[in-house]
Amino acid sequence: MEVTLTIVVELFNKEMAGTLEERTKISLFDGSNFNNWKFRIEILLEELELLELIDEPYSQKVKFLETDTADVKASKEADLEQLKKRDWKCRLQIVQRIADTHLEYVKDTGSAFEMWSTLLKTFERRGIARQLLIRKSLLTLKFVNIICEKSTFGRRIKEKKF
């Protein structure tokens, strides 16, 4: 009876591990549907207890004071090291869910907070000012007519500007 119970528990644990992986499967961010992708990432980070790391830099969560004793400083340094490890895990979760074509936006960031802030600044829709900027850039685009001709060796492209 005890052996059977152990096997059932092991099978349940394996099934739950697979389920966690399936639950956390989020499509790669490719520049579209940022708000939906952002919501999914926030839910994932909340489940993994990492959401607080995108709200403010982890280095600001631990305050060192001049009046701290050696034991208190050592404790705070240990806390900071734990936050650094959690920040790395948070960054990993975000990077694994960004398409290769968009990794350039976050490559040079040093923390999950910086990574998240960069993504928000770049892709989140922001009010009327952003809409006007987009409209202005669309109006200043030049139309280029591309004519394709078939040749025996492939395709040639000719451009005509209007």
NULO-304735 format. One line per 2 residues: their letters; for each residue x, y, z of N, C-alpha, C. Coordinates in Angstrom, 2 decimals, always signed. Each point is the difference from the previous one (the first is absolute). Example, Ala and Ser with C-alpha at 12.3 -4.5 7.8 and 13.67 -1.06 7.14 Angstrom:
2
as	+13.19/-5.69/+7.80/-0.89/+1.19/+0.00/+0.90/+1.20/+0.00 | -0.35/+1.05/-0.72/+0.82/+1.19/+0.06/-0.77/+1.09/+0.73
// end
This chain:
162
me	+0.82/-1.19/+0.00/-0.82/+1.19/+0.00/+0.86/+1.25/+0.00 | +1.07/+0.00/+0.81/+0.88/+1.17/+0.09/+0.76/+0.22/-1.30
vt	+0.41/-1.09/-0.67/+0.72/+0.10/-1.26/-0.91/+0.61/-1.07 | -1.24/-0.42/-0.03/-0.97/+0.53/-0.96/-0.21/+1.49/+0.22
lt	-0.10/+0.42/+1.23/-0.19/+1.41/+0.33/+1.21/+0.82/-0.44 | +1.19/-0.53/+0.18/+1.22/+0.70/-0.41/+0.03/+0.17/-1.52
iv	-0.37/-1.04/-0.74/-0.03/+0.07/-1.46/-1.02/+1.03/-0.46 | -1.16/+0.03/+0.63/-1.03/+0.96/-0.36/+0.48/+1.42/+0.25
ve	+0.67/+0.24/+1.12/+0.53/+1.33/+0.32/+1.07/+0.39/-1.01 | +0.89/-0.92/-0.38/+1.03/+0.30/-0.98/-0.62/+0.33/-1.35
lf	-1.00/-0.76/-0.41/-0.69/+0.28/-1.26/-0.69/+1.35/+0.04 | -0.62/+0.33/+1.12/-0.67/+1.29/+0.16/+1.02/+1.14/-0.10
nk	+1.16/-0.16/+0.62/+1.04/+1.03/-0.05/+0.51/+0.20/-1.42 | +0.21/-1.10/-0.74/+0.44/+0.11/-1.39/-1.06/+0.68/-0.84
em	-1.27/-0.33/+0.22/-1.09/+0.59/-0.76/-0.11/+1.49/+0.30 | +0.17/+0.39/+1.25/-0.08/+1.41/+0.37/+1.17/+0.79/-0.57
ag	+1.18/-0.61/-0.08/+1.16/+0.68/-0.59/-0.26/+0.29/-1.47 | -0.55/-0.97/-0.71/-0.35/+0.21/-1.40/-1.09/+1.04/-0.14
tl	-0.95/-0.01/+0.90/-1.09/+0.95/-0.04/+0.52/+1.43/+0.23 | +0.95/+0.17/+0.91/+0.58/+1.31/+0.25/+0.67/+0.53/-1.26
ee	+0.73/-0.86/-0.68/+0.67/+0.41/-1.24/-1.02/+0.39/-1.06 | -1.07/-0.76/-0.11/-1.05/+0.32/-0.96/-0.73/+1.28/+0.38
rt	-0.22/+0.21/+1.30/-0.69/+1.21/+0.46/+0.82/+1.25/-0.28 | +1.30/-0.12/+0.06/+0.86/+1.16/-0.18/+0.43/+0.20/-1.44
ki	-0.55/-0.77/-0.91/+0.34/+0.16/-1.41/-0.70/+1.24/-0.55 | +0.81/+0.99/-0.33/-0.50/+1.26/-0.54/+0.66/+0.18/-1.35
sl	-0.77/+0.40/-0.99/+0.58/+0.18/-1.33/+1.06/+1.10/+0.03 | +0.97/-0.12/-0.89/+1.08/+0.97/-0.06/-0.53/+1.36/-0.44
fd	+0.50/+1.05/+0.63/-0.40/+1.35/-0.38/+0.73/+0.37/-1.28 | -0.78/+0.32/-1.03/+0.58/+0.34/-1.30/-0.31/+1.43/-0.43
gs	-0.42/+0.82/+0.94/-0.30/+1.38/-0.32/-1.49/+0.28/-0.12 | -0.81/-1.03/+0.01/-1.44/+0.20/-0.11/-0.69/-0.45/+1.30
nf	-1.15/+0.56/+0.24/-0.82/-0.33/+1.18/+0.78/+0.14/+1.31 | +0.70/+1.11/+0.15/+0.83/+0.19/+1.18/-0.82/-0.03/+1.29
nn	-1.16/+0.64/+0.01/-0.79/+0.05/+1.23/-0.42/-1.38/+0.48 | -0.38/-0.87/-0.91/-0.36/-1.37/+0.38/+1.21/-0.78/+0.49
wk	+1.12/+0.14/-0.71/+1.23/-0.67/+0.41/+0.45/+0.50/+1.36 | -0.08/+1.30/+0.22/+0.39/+0.60/+1.29/-0.85/-0.57/+1.14
fr	-1.29/-0.12/-0.23/-0.91/-0.55/+1.02/+0.40/-1.43/+0.34 | +0.29/-0.81/-1.02/+0.39/-1.39/+0.24/+1.32/-0.09/+0.78
ie	+0.95/+0.84/-0.36/+1.29/-0.01/+0.70/-0.19/+0.42/+1.45 | -0.81/+1.02/+0.24/-0.24/+0.45/+1.38/-0.64/-1.11/+0.83
il	-0.93/-0.74/-0.57/-0.63/-1.12/+0.71/+1.03/-1.09/+0.28 | +0.84/-0.31/-0.97/+1.05/-0.99/+0.19/+0.95/+0.42/+1.11
le	+0.46/+1.24/-0.04/+0.93/+0.48/+1.02/-0.65/+0.03/+1.38 | -1.29/+0.26/+0.04/-0.72/-0.03/+1.28/-0.04/-1.43/+0.54
el	-0.26/-0.96/-0.88/-0.04/-1.41/+0.41/+1.37/-0.46/+0.52 | +1.06/+0.49/-0.64/+1.36/-0.37/+0.39/+0.56/+0.88/+1.12
el	-0.84/+0.90/+0.51/+0.37/+0.94/+1.06/+1.19/+0.87/-0.38 | -0.03/+0.50/-1.25/+1.06/+0.86/-0.51/-0.54/+1.36/-0.47
le	-1.28/+0.22/+0.15/-0.63/+1.20/-0.53/+0.58/+1.28/+0.60 | +0.37/-0.02/+1.25/+0.53/+1.20/+0.66/+1.29/+0.50/-0.63
li	+0.70/-0.88/-0.73/+1.29/+0.38/-0.57/-0.12/+0.89/-1.23 | -1.19/+0.07/-0.60/-0.17/+0.90/-1.14/-0.60/+1.33/+0.42
de	-0.34/+0.13/+1.28/-0.58/+1.25/+0.50/+1.05/+1.04/+0.37 | +1.12/-0.45/+0.51/+1.11/+0.90/+0.35/+1.29/-0.81/-0.02
py	+1.15/+0.66/-0.18/+1.27/-0.74/-0.03/+0.24/-0.75/+1.30 | +0.50/-1.22/-0.12/+0.23/-0.81/+1.20/+1.01/+0.65/+0.93
sq	+0.92/+0.77/-0.55/+1.03/+0.63/+0.84/-0.59/+1.06/+0.93 | -1.19/+0.51/-0.32/-0.64/+1.00/+0.85/-0.87/-0.63/+1.09
kv	-0.16/-1.29/-0.03/-0.85/-0.67/+0.99/+0.71/-0.20/+1.34 | +1.33/+0.03/-0.02/+0.78/-0.15/+1.22/+0.73/+1.31/+0.24
kf	-0.25/+0.60/+1.14/+0.62/+1.28/+0.36/+1.10/-0.22/+1.02 | +1.18/+0.42/-0.35/+1.13/-0.07/+0.93/+0.11/+1.34/+0.73
le	+0.14/-0.07/+1.31/+0.14/+1.20/+0.82/+1.38/+0.04/+0.64 | +0.47/+1.19/+0.30/+1.30/+0.13/+0.65/-0.03/-0.58/+1.41
td	-1.17/-0.02/+0.59/-0.13/-0.49/+1.38/-0.16/-1.52/+0.08 | -0.02/-0.68/-1.14/-0.14/-1.46/+0.00/+1.23/-0.66/+0.64
ta	-0.27/-1.00/+0.80/+1.09/-0.79/+0.59/+0.53/-0.98/-1.04 | +1.07/-0.65/+0.30/+0.59/-0.97/-0.93/-0.97/-1.14/-0.29
dv	-0.72/-0.47/+1.01/-0.98/-1.08/-0.20/-1.14/+0.45/-0.91 | -0.46/+1.22/+0.22/-1.10/+0.53/-0.81/+0.46/+0.18/-1.44
ka	+1.21/+0.52/-0.18/+0.54/+0.17/-1.35/+0.13/-1.35/-0.71 | +0.49/-1.00/+0.72/+0.15/-1.34/-0.58/-1.36/-0.56/-0.39
sk	-1.00/+0.22/+0.84/-1.36/-0.46/-0.29/-0.56/+0.70/-1.24 | +0.23/+1.31/-0.09/-0.49/+0.77/-1.14/+0.72/-0.41/-1.29
ea	+1.29/-0.27/+0.11/+0.75/-0.47/-1.17/-0.51/-1.35/-0.47 | -0.35/-0.88/+0.93/-0.57/-1.30/-0.35/-1.36/+0.19/-0.67
dl	-0.81/+0.93/+0.53/-1.30/+0.30/-0.61/+0.18/+0.54/-1.42 | +0.99/+0.88/-0.16/+0.27/+0.58/-1.32/+0.45/-1.08/-0.98
eq	+0.80/-0.95/+0.47/+0.45/-1.10/-0.86/-1.19/-0.87/-0.42 | -0.92/-0.25/+0.92/-1.21/-0.77/-0.33/-0.86/+0.76/-1.03
lk	-0.12/+1.30/+0.19/-0.76/+0.81/-0.96/+0.67/-0.03/-1.38 | +1.32/+0.00/-0.02/+0.73/-0.05/-1.27/-0.29/-1.32/-0.72
kr	-0.03/-1.10/+0.73/-0.31/-1.31/-0.59/-1.44/-0.03/-0.53 | -0.93/+0.55/+0.79/-1.39/+0.05/-0.44/-0.16/+0.91/-1.22
dw	+0.77/+1.08/-0.04/-0.04/+0.90/-1.15/+0.48/-0.73/-1.25 | +1.04/-0.81/+0.15/+0.49/-0.78/-1.13/-1.09/-0.95/-0.51
kc	-0.70/-0.64/+0.93/-1.09/-0.92/-0.39/-1.11/+0.76/-0.71 | -0.30/+1.18/+0.47/-1.04/+0.83/-0.61/+0.41/+0.40/-1.42
rl	+1.24/+0.43/-0.15/+0.51/+0.36/-1.33/-0.05/-1.20/-0.94 | +0.33/-1.16/+0.52/-0.03/-1.23/-0.80/-1.42/-0.28/-0.50
qi	-0.98/+0.15/+0.88/-1.39/-0.24/-0.39/-0.43/+0.96/-1.11 | +0.41/+1.24/+0.09/-0.38/+0.99/-1.01/+0.71/-0.29/-1.32
vq	+1.31/-0.23/+0.06/+0.79/-0.23/-1.22/-0.46/-1.25/-0.74 | -0.39/-1.03/+0.72/-0.45/-1.23/-0.64/-1.32/+0.18/-0.75
ri	-0.65/+1.11/+0.22/-1.29/+0.24/-0.62/+0.02/+1.19/-0.95 | +1.19/+0.33/-0.49/+0.17/+1.06/-1.00/+0.63/-0.63/-1.23
ad	-0.55/+0.31/-1.17/+0.54/-0.52/-1.26/+1.39/+0.56/-0.24 | +0.81/-0.76/-0.71/+1.37/+0.41/-0.30/+0.06/+1.37/-0.67
th	-1.00/+0.30/-0.81/-0.01/+1.27/-0.72/-0.17/+1.20/+0.92 | -0.46/-0.21/+1.24/-0.24/+1.09/+0.93/+0.90/-0.03/+1.23
le	+0.94/-0.92/+0.03/+0.93/-0.07/+1.13/+0.92/+1.21/+0.08 | +0.22/+0.65/-1.13/+0.89/+1.17/-0.02/-0.47/+1.11/+0.93
yv	-1.29/+0.04/+0.27/-0.53/+1.04/+0.88/+0.42/-0.19/+1.46 | +0.26/-1.23/+0.40/+0.28/-0.28/+1.42/+1.41/-0.53/+0.27
kd	+0.80/-0.17/-1.03/+1.34/-0.59/+0.18/+0.89/+0.82/+0.93 | -0.08/+1.29/-0.06/+0.92/+0.84/+0.76/-0.52/+0.41/+1.37
tg	-1.08/-0.59/+0.44/-0.56/+0.35/+1.30/+0.67/-0.83/+1.09 | +0.06/+0.57/+1.21/+0.71/-0.68/+1.07/-0.87/-0.66/+1.04
sa	-1.31/+0.28/-0.04/-0.90/-0.58/+0.99/-1.37/-0.25/-0.63 | -0.81/-0.76/+0.68/-1.35/-0.27/-0.48/-0.81/+1.29/-0.08
fe	+0.21/+0.88/+0.97/-0.70/+1.29/-0.01/+0.36/+0.81/-1.25 | +1.28/+0.08/-0.33/+0.44/+0.73/-1.19/-0.54/-0.65/-1.27
mw	+0.01/-1.32/-0.02/-0.51/-0.74/-1.15/-1.48/+0.31/-0.21 | -0.76/-0.07/+1.08/-1.44/+0.22/-0.07/-0.30/+1.45/-0.38
st	+0.74/+0.94/+0.58/-0.20/+1.42/-0.31/+0.28/+0.29/-1.47 | +1.04/-0.62/-0.54/+0.34/+0.18/-1.41/-1.11/-0.52/-0.89
ll	-0.53/-1.17/+0.33/-1.10/-0.55/-0.79/-1.24/+0.89/+0.08 | -0.30/+0.50/+1.18/-1.16/+0.87/+0.15/+0.17/+1.28/-0.81
kt	+1.16/+0.63/+0.10/+0.25/+1.24/-0.73/-0.07/-0.20/-1.51 | +0.44/-1.16/-0.45/+0.07/-0.25/-1.43/-1.33/-0.44/-0.60
fe	-0.75/-0.85/+0.70/-1.15/-0.64/-0.62/-1.36/+0.36/+0.58 | -0.05/+0.57/+1.19/-1.30/+0.28/+0.59/-0.61/+1.25/-0.63
rr	-1.27/-0.08/-0.29/-0.72/+1.13/-0.58/-0.20/+1.05/+1.08 | +0.29/+1.24/-0.36/-0.11/+1.08/+0.98/-0.73/+1.19/-0.61
gi	-1.23/+0.14/+0.28/-0.79/+1.20/-0.22/+0.09/+0.68/-1.35 | -0.49/+1.22/-0.03/-0.16/+0.77/-1.22/+1.33/+0.44/-0.59
ar	+0.99/+0.29/+0.83/+1.30/+0.44/-0.51/+0.63/-1.08/-0.86 | -0.07/-1.23/+0.45/+0.56/-1.13/-0.76/-0.73/-0.17/-1.32
ql	-1.32/+0.13/+0.02/-0.79/-0.14/-1.22/+0.36/+1.08/-1.01 | +0.18/+1.22/+0.47/+0.37/+1.09/-0.91/+1.38/-0.23/-0.60
li	+0.93/-0.50/+0.78/+1.33/-0.29/-0.51/-0.05/-1.08/-1.07 | -0.79/-1.01/+0.22/-0.15/-1.08/-0.99/-0.63/+0.53/-1.27
rk	-1.05/+0.81/+0.15/-0.65/+0.58/-1.19/+0.96/+0.86/-0.79 | +0.80/+0.80/+0.68/+0.98/+0.86/-0.67/+1.00/-0.84/-0.77
sl	+0.48/-1.08/+0.62/+0.98/-0.85/-0.69/-0.64/-0.72/-1.19 | -1.25/-0.35/+0.10/-0.69/-0.62/-1.14/-0.19/+0.98/-1.14
lt	-0.30/+1.24/+0.31/-0.20/+1.00/-1.04/+1.29/+0.37/-0.72 | +1.12/-0.14/+0.67/+1.28/+0.36/-0.63/+0.64/-1.16/-0.75
lk	-0.62/-1.16/+0.02/+0.53/-1.13/-0.76/-0.11/+0.28/-1.49 | +0.97/-0.45/-0.76/-0.03/+0.16/-1.45/-0.44/-1.31/-0.63
fv	-0.83/+0.11/-1.01/-0.49/-1.17/-0.71/+1.04/-0.40/-1.04 | +0.37/-1.26/+0.01/+0.95/-0.53/-0.97/-0.71/-1.12/-0.75
ni	-0.09/+0.15/-1.31/-0.64/-1.00/-0.83/+1.06/-1.01/-0.43 | -0.22/-1.26/+0.27/+0.95/-1.05/-0.34/-0.59/-0.85/-1.12
ic	+0.77/-0.09/-1.08/-0.42/-0.79/-1.15/+0.92/-1.20/-0.10 | -0.57/-1.18/-0.05/+0.79/-1.22/-0.08/-0.04/-0.54/-1.43
ek	+1.16/-0.36/-0.52/+0.08/-0.61/-1.31/+0.65/-1.37/+0.15 | -0.54/-0.95/-0.71/+0.60/-1.34/+0.04/+1.11/-0.07/-1.05
st	+1.09/-0.60/+0.38/+1.07/-0.26/-0.96/+0.33/-1.48/+0.10 | +0.87/-0.43/-0.86/+0.34/-1.42/-0.01/+0.80/-0.41/+1.23
fg	+0.65/+0.93/+0.68/+0.84/-0.33/+1.15/-0.65/+0.31/+1.34 | -1.20/+0.44/+0.03/-0.64/+0.34/+1.26/-0.88/+1.22/-0.18
rr	-0.07/+0.81/+1.04/-0.85/+1.18/-0.07/+0.84/+1.25/+0.16 | -0.31/+0.99/-0.81/+0.62/+1.30/+0.11/-1.05/+0.98/+0.52
ik	+0.43/+0.91/+0.84/-0.92/+0.99/+0.53/+0.45/+1.38/-0.45 | -0.94/+0.75/-0.58/+0.27/+1.38/-0.37/-0.82/+0.90/+0.90
ek	+0.57/+1.10/+0.43/-0.72/+0.94/+0.86/-0.24/+1.29/-0.77 | -1.18/+0.52/+0.16/-0.33/+1.31/-0.56/-0.51/+0.85/+1.14
kf	+0.53/+1.19/+0.15/-0.47/+0.92/+1.02/-0.98/+0.97/-0.60 | -1.04/+0.29/+0.73/-1.01/+0.95/-0.45/+0.07/+1.27/+0.77
// end
